[in-house]
Amino acid sequence: MEHLSDFASAQDVEDAEDILFAHPARRVARWVCGCGEEYPCPEVRFALLVKGTTRKDAA
């Protein structure tokens, strides 16, 4: 197995620590569609596109 010193310099390790400090993990809430995919799923996108391009009085 490669040792870290063979792969990254001390400066690389220091930079990585700075990056990880500046970009902490955070909890994110996502919307999920009724079909289980991320909202909006392709079907919902299509439906929204159709609804957005039709006139309301055209029915």
N, C-alpha and C positions, 0 to 999 in steps of 0.2 A: 504494500500500500504506500502511496505517495505521502510524504510528510507535508504539512502545510507550508513549511519553509521552502520546499521544492516547488510549490505551486504559486504562492503569493509572497510578496515582499512584506516587510514590516509596515511600510507605507500603505500597501493595499489593505492590510488588516485594520489599520487605523482608520482609513477611509470607509471601510465596511462598517466599523463600529459607529462612525458618525452618521452614515446613511441609515442604519437601523435605529439610531436614536431619533433621527429627524422624521422617520416614517414608521411610527408605532402601529401595531395592529389595532383595529377597532371593530366593534360589532356593527354590522350593517343589516338593516331590514330590507328584504326584497319582496316584491309583489310576485305572487305565483298565480297563474291562470287556473281556472277550473279543470283544465285538461292535464295540469301538472307541470307544464312548461313555464319558463319565465314570462311574466306579463309585460308587454302584449305578445302573445304567440303569433305566428304567421297568419292564422285564420282571423284573429282579432284585428291585426294590422290591415288585412284586406277589407274586413267589414267597416272599419273606421275610414278607410280610403273611399269606399263606395258611398258611405253616408256623408262624408265630407264633400264629395263632388256632385251630389245630387241636390236639386232644389227641393225645398220642403213642400212647395205647392204643386210639384210635378206628379204627385200620387193621385 
